[in-house]
Amino acid sequence: MNISELFRQGGIAMWPLLFLSILALGTIMERIWFWSKILTREREVSGRVLEAARREWSAATQISQRGSGLPMGRFLYGALKLKDQDPEVFRLALETSANEELATMRRGEKILEAVIALSPLLGLLGTVVGLINSLGSIQLNDLGVGDATAGTALGIGEALISTAAGLIIAIVSLAFYRLFQGFVFGQAKMFQLAGNELELLYRQAWAYTDGKPSLLSENLINTPPSPMVDTPLPEPDIKKPKVF
């Protein structure tokens, strides 16, 4: 029995199930394409930005701007593009940018949730309608006859096709839904770690440059050497013993 024959025997409920399956498949393919582009490059972008922020704030801003094609780059650049702002404003910019990026990563979740909820119900509805049609065609005087019993069993079997189809669609959608949720959770954790470290570096630069983190590299260059490290210690004055 081929797929078209199964589809025909599944009844009228197979048409909305077909629509839900196409909707779920399109969402899953789009999300797979989205995650395949960013999962291997997020750590690289955050590492380069944080490394640059330790030396030159403007360089960190440029690196994050070049990486704005990735969520991590946009997340960091959302705060780094603010020049010499108060640390509290910097932290608020990080939180706002993180919320925007995580909302983008969750795109398609509502569609999968609807497919997961509706597919089994539609399959069950198709089964109920099929059973009603199958049992309604039985005549009382045909009960116990072999042909009637076989026909009833065949009708019940065909009615269960829609339930099986609905469950398959829901199970596949649920598996990918949980997978994508795991990816979002991992990205949220990465955003938190990178944002906390960047905020700490910003507060240190703010205190070191008197509220001008953009001048961090100049201050590091113009800082005089430490006398305890670079200035040689004077030689002790050792008096020669007197010779009698």
C-alpha positions as CSV (number, residue, x, y, z in Angstrom):
1,M,0.0,0.0,0.0
2,N,1.5,3.3,-1.1
3,I,1.3,6.7,0.7
4,S,-1.4,8.1,-1.5
5,E,-3.6,5.1,-0.7
6,L,-3.0,5.5,3.0
7,F,-3.8,9.2,2.7
8,R,-7.1,8.4,1.0
9,Q,-8.0,5.8,3.6
10,G,-7.2,8.2,6.5
11,G,-10.2,10.3,5.7
12,I,-10.9,14.0,5.8
13,A,-8.6,14.7,8.8
14,M,-5.5,13.9,6.7
15,W,-5.8,17.2,4.9
16,P,-5.3,19.4,8.0
17,L,-2.6,17.0,9.1
18,L,-0.9,17.4,5.8
19,F,-0.9,21.2,6.3
20,L,0.5,20.9,9.8
21,S,3.2,18.6,8.6
22,I,4.3,21.0,5.9
23,L,4.2,23.9,8.4
24,A,6.3,21.9,10.9
25,L,8.8,20.7,8.3
26,G,9.3,24.3,7.0
27,T,9.9,25.6,10.5
28,I,12.3,22.8,11.4
29,M,14.4,23.3,8.2
30,E,14.6,27.1,8.8
31,R,15.7,26.6,12.4
32,I,18.3,24.0,11.4
33,W,19.7,26.4,8.8
34,F,19.7,29.2,11.4
35,W,21.5,27.2,14.1
36,S,24.0,25.6,11.8
37,K,25.3,29.1,10.9
38,I,25.9,30.4,14.5
39,L,26.7,27.5,16.8
40,T,30.3,27.1,15.7
41,R,31.2,30.8,15.6
42,E,29.7,32.4,18.7
43,R,32.5,31.5,21.1
44,E,35.1,32.8,18.7
45,V,33.4,36.2,18.4
46,S,33.0,36.6,22.2
47,G,36.6,35.6,22.8
48,R,38.0,38.1,20.3
49,V,35.8,40.9,21.7
50,L,36.7,40.3,25.3
51,E,40.4,40.0,24.5
52,A,40.3,43.3,22.7
53,A,38.4,45.0,25.5
54,R,41.3,44.3,27.9
55,R,43.6,46.6,25.8
56,E,41.6,49.0,23.6
57,W,37.9,49.7,23.9
58,S,37.5,51.0,20.4
59,A,39.0,47.9,18.9
60,A,36.5,45.7,20.8
61,T,33.7,47.9,19.4
62,Q,35.0,47.4,15.9
63,I,35.3,43.7,16.2
64,S,31.8,43.3,17.6
65,Q,30.5,45.5,14.8
66,R,32.2,43.3,12.2
67,G,30.5,40.3,13.9
68,S,27.1,41.8,13.8
69,G,25.9,39.1,11.4
70,L,25.9,36.7,14.4
71,P,23.7,37.0,17.6
72,M,26.8,37.3,19.8
73,G,28.2,40.1,17.8
74,R,25.0,42.1,17.9
75,F,24.6,41.4,21.6
76,L,28.0,42.8,22.5
77,Y,27.8,45.6,20.0
78,G,24.5,46.8,21.4
79,A,26.4,47.9,24.5
80,L,29.8,48.7,23.1
81,K,28.4,51.3,20.6
82,L,27.5,53.4,23.6
83,K,30.5,55.7,24.1
84,D,31.6,56.5,27.7
85,Q,28.2,55.8,29.3
86,D,27.5,55.1,32.9
87,P,28.1,51.4,33.8
88,E,24.4,51.0,34.8
89,V,23.4,52.2,31.3
90,F,26.0,49.8,29.8
91,R,24.5,46.9,31.8
92,L,20.9,47.9,30.7
93,A,22.0,47.9,27.1
94,L,23.5,44.4,27.5
95,E,20.2,43.1,29.0
96,T,18.1,44.7,26.3
97,S,20.2,43.4,23.5
98,A,20.2,39.9,25.0
99,N,16.5,39.8,25.2
100,E,16.1,40.9,21.6
101,E,18.5,38.2,20.4
102,L,16.9,35.4,22.5
103,A,13.5,36.4,21.2
104,T,14.9,36.0,17.6
105,M,16.3,32.6,18.5
106,R,12.9,31.4,19.8
107,R,11.2,32.2,16.5
108,G,9.2,29.3,15.3
109,E,8.5,27.8,18.8
110,K,4.9,28.9,18.8
111,I,4.3,27.1,15.4
112,L,5.8,23.9,16.7
113,E,3.8,24.1,19.9
114,A,0.6,24.5,17.9
115,V,1.5,21.5,15.7
116,I,2.4,19.4,18.7
117,A,-1.0,20.2,20.4
118,L,-3.2,20.0,17.3
119,S,-1.8,16.9,15.4
120,P,-2.9,14.2,17.9
121,L,-6.3,15.9,18.3
122,L,-6.9,16.0,14.6
123,G,-5.8,12.4,14.3
124,L,-8.2,11.4,17.0
125,L,-11.0,13.3,15.3
126,G,-10.3,11.5,12.1
127,T,-10.5,8.2,13.8
128,V,-13.8,9.0,15.5
129,V,-15.3,10.1,12.2
130,G,-14.0,6.9,10.6
131,L,-15.5,4.7,13.3
132,I,-18.8,6.4,13.1
133,N,-18.9,5.8,9.3
134,S,-17.8,2.2,9.7
135,L,-20.2,1.3,12.5
136,G,-23.0,3.2,10.9
137,S,-22.9,1.0,7.8
138,I,-23.5,-2.2,9.8
139,Q,-27.0,-3.7,9.6
140,L,-28.3,-5.5,12.6
141,N,-29.2,-8.6,10.6
142,D,-25.6,-8.7,9.3
143,L,-24.1,-9.2,12.7
144,G,-22.2,-12.4,13.0
145,V,-21.7,-12.7,9.2
146,G,-18.1,-13.2,8.3
147,D,-18.0,-10.6,5.5
148,A,-19.6,-8.0,7.7
149,T,-17.1,-8.6,10.5
150,A,-14.2,-8.4,8.1
151,G,-15.5,-5.2,6.7
152,T,-16.0,-3.6,10.1
153,A,-12.4,-4.6,11.1
154,L,-11.1,-3.1,7.9
155,G,-13.0,0.1,8.5
156,I,-11.7,0.4,12.0
157,G,-8.1,-0.2,10.8
158,E,-8.5,2.5,8.2
159,A,-9.9,4.9,10.8
160,L,-6.8,4.5,12.9
161,I,-4.5,5.8,10.1
162,S,-5.3,9.4,11.0
163,T,-4.4,8.8,14.6
164,A,-1.1,7.3,13.7
165,A,-0.3,10.1,11.3
166,G,-1.2,12.7,14.0
167,L,1.0,11.0,16.5
168,I,4.0,10.8,14.1
169,I,3.8,14.5,13.3
170,A,3.5,15.4,16.9
171,I,6.4,13.2,18.0
172,V,8.8,14.5,15.3
173,S,7.8,18.1,16.0
174,L,8.3,17.6,19.8
175,A,11.8,16.2,19.3
176,F,13.0,19.1,17.3
177,Y,11.2,21.6,19.6
178,R,13.2,20.2,22.6
179,L,16.4,20.3,20.6
180,F,15.9,24.0,19.6
181,Q,15.0,24.8,23.2
182,G,18.3,23.3,24.3
183,F,20.2,25.5,21.8
184,V,18.4,28.6,23.1
185,F,19.3,27.7,26.7
186,G,23.0,27.2,25.8
187,Q,23.0,30.6,24.0
188,A,21.4,32.3,27.0
189,K,24.1,30.9,29.3
190,M,26.8,32.0,26.9
191,F,25.3,35.5,26.7
192,Q,25.3,35.7,30.5
193,L,28.9,34.7,30.8
194,A,30.2,37.0,28.1
195,G,28.0,39.9,29.3
196,N,29.2,39.6,32.9
197,E,32.8,39.6,31.9
198,L,32.4,42.5,29.5
199,E,30.5,44.5,32.1
200,L,33.3,43.8,34.6
201,L,35.9,45.0,32.1
202,Y,33.9,48.1,31.4
203,R,33.6,49.0,35.1
204,Q,37.4,48.5,35.5
205,A,38.0,50.8,32.5
206,W,35.5,53.3,33.8
207,A,37.3,53.5,37.1
208,Y,40.8,53.5,35.6
209,T,40.0,56.3,33.0
210,D,37.8,58.5,35.2
211,G,34.7,57.8,33.2
212,K,36.3,57.7,29.7
213,P,36.7,54.0,28.7
214,S,37.3,55.1,25.2
215,L,40.7,56.5,26.3
216,L,41.8,53.2,27.8
217,S,44.5,52.5,25.3
218,E,46.0,56.0,25.6
219,N,46.1,55.7,29.3
220,L,47.8,52.4,29.1
221,I,50.4,53.8,26.8
222,N,51.0,57.0,28.8
223,T,51.1,55.4,32.2
224,P,54.6,56.0,33.7
225,P,56.5,52.9,34.6
226,S,56.2,51.6,38.1
227,P,59.2,52.7,40.3
228,M,59.0,49.4,42.1
229,V,59.6,47.4,38.9
230,D,61.4,49.5,36.3
231,T,63.6,51.8,38.4
232,P,66.8,50.2,39.5
233,L,67.5,50.2,43.2
234,P,70.5,52.2,44.4
235,E,73.5,50.3,45.3
236,P,74.1,50.0,49.0
237,D,76.9,52.2,50.4
238,I,79.4,49.7,51.7
239,K,82.2,51.3,53.6
240,K,85.6,49.7,53.1
241,P,87.2,48.6,56.3
242,K,90.0,50.7,57.5
243,V,93.5,49.4,57.1
244,F,95.8,50.0,60.0
